Amino acid sequence: MHSYRTAAMTALVSFLLGLPLAAQAGAQQDKMTACNAEAKEKNLKGDERKKFMSECLSAKKKEETDKKTAQQEKMKTCNKDAQEKKLKGDERKKFMSECLKA
């Protein structure tokens, strides 16, 4: 029975650790699909296509980084405001939700 529990826990941990990697792989595939479609639309071939794909994929990474940074800054600001107002519990949750939506 003990080995069953250990195996189950190992499987669960492995699965949970794999989730972020799967999400990243999916995002990368989405970027690649979008850039490929755009390259095909523009009828690019050879070196011109390689250059375009490189720039397209880099631009997509930058956009994602900018979005993350903006959201992180918003979170910092909202946290700071909540601390200054000394909000706790449900009141803090409500404030943070509204602040992050704004």
C-alpha positions in Angstrom: 0.0 0.0 0.0 2.9 2.4 0.9 4.5 1.9 -2.5 1.2 2.6 -4.2 0.9 5.9 -2.4 4.5 6.9 -3.2 3.9 6.1 -6.9 0.7 8.1 -6.9 2.4 11.1 -5.3 5.3 10.9 -7.7 2.9 10.8 -10.6 1.0 13.7 -9.3 4.1 15.8 -8.7 5.4 15.0 -12.1 2.1 16.0 -13.7 1.9 19.3 -11.8 5.5 20.2 -12.6 4.8 19.4 -16.3 1.9 21.8 -16.6 3.9 25.1 -16.9 6.1 23.4 -19.5 3.1 22.3 -21.5 1.7 25.8 -21.3 4.9 27.3 -22.6 5.1 24.8 -25.4 1.6 25.6 -26.4 2.3 29.4 -26.4 5.5 28.8 -28.5 3.5 26.7 -30.9 0.9 29.4 -31.2 3.6 32.0 -32.0 5.2 29.7 -34.5 1.8 29.1 -36.2 1.0 32.8 -36.4 4.4 33.7 -37.8 4.2 30.8 -40.3 0.8 31.9 -41.5 2.0 35.5 -41.9 5.1 34.4 -43.8 3.0 32.2 -46.1 0.6 35.1 -46.6 3.5 37.3 -47.7 4.8 34.4 -49.9 8.3 34.6 -48.3 11.0 32.1 -49.3 14.5 31.2 -48.3 16.7 33.7 -46.4 13.9 36.3 -46.5 11.6 33.9 -44.8 14.2 32.9 -42.2 14.8 36.6 -41.4 11.1 37.3 -41.1 10.5 34.3 -38.9 13.3 35.3 -36.5 12.0 38.8 -36.3 8.4 37.7 -35.9 9.2 35.3 -33.1 11.3 37.9 -31.3 8.6 40.5 -31.6 6.1 38.1 -30.1 8.4 37.4 -27.1 8.8 41.1 -26.5 5.0 41.7 -26.6 4.6 38.9 -24.0 7.3 40.3 -21.8 5.8 43.8 -22.0 2.4 42.5 -21.0 3.9 40.6 -18.1 5.8 43.7 -17.0 2.8 45.9 -17.2 0.7 43.4 -15.1 3.5 43.0 -12.6 3.7 46.8 -12.2 -0.1 47.0 -11.8 0.1 44.3 -9.1 2.8 46.2 -7.2 0.8 49.4 -7.3 -2.4 47.7 -6.1 -0.5 45.9 -3.3 1.1 49.1 -2.2 -2.3 50.9 -2.2 -3.9 48.0 -0.2 -1.1 48.1 2.3 -1.4 51.9 2.7 -5.1 51.5 3.3 -4.4 48.7 5.8 -6.9 46.4 4.1 -7.3 42.8 5.2 -9.4 39.8 4.3 -12.4 40.1 2.1 -12.0 43.9 1.9 -8.5 43.5 0.5 -9.6 40.8 -2.0 -12.3 43.0 -3.3 -10.0 46.0 -3.5 -7.3 44.0 -5.3 -9.8 42.6 -7.8 -11.2 46.0 -8.6 -7.7 47.6 -8.8 -6.4 44.9 -11.1 -9.4 45.2 -13.5 -9.0 49.0 -13.7 
